[in-house]
């Protein structure tokens, strides 16, 4: 069977190769639970294009996760279907971790065809972008509600990733010079 027909492979191994994903999932579920108990954040977390009436595929994501964690899948789906996927995926990742910790056998994922994964992911992302733009009336903010906090919060994960990549690059360079 060609690789592009099976782009992702699941393996049961004696070592957890997805530990960072587990911590990310746990952090996301904790944040979602905090929102479910205390409500949505009191700050505007929209990106800059939002104020021009352009809804990106992630618009409504915070409200969607809040609704999913509050037990309201219909509202979650209305705001952004990605919220349900994120909550279910995070819960599945935690179940995977617990089962692995108990049995010593870990379900690990390996991408066999990045081209296929990127093509399918890009297509789904495009469909979600169209869907979210069609729901612009649901997702838009009242006029004059711009806050610089949203764009800064949206930039934070990118900054963290850039710092992490820089630290990793320096470690690899240092390891190569020691050889």
Helices and strands as residue ranges (DSSP letters): G 3-5, E 8-13, H 19-38, G 48-52, H 61-69, H 73-79, H 81-103, E 106-111, H 114-134, H 136-139, H 148-178
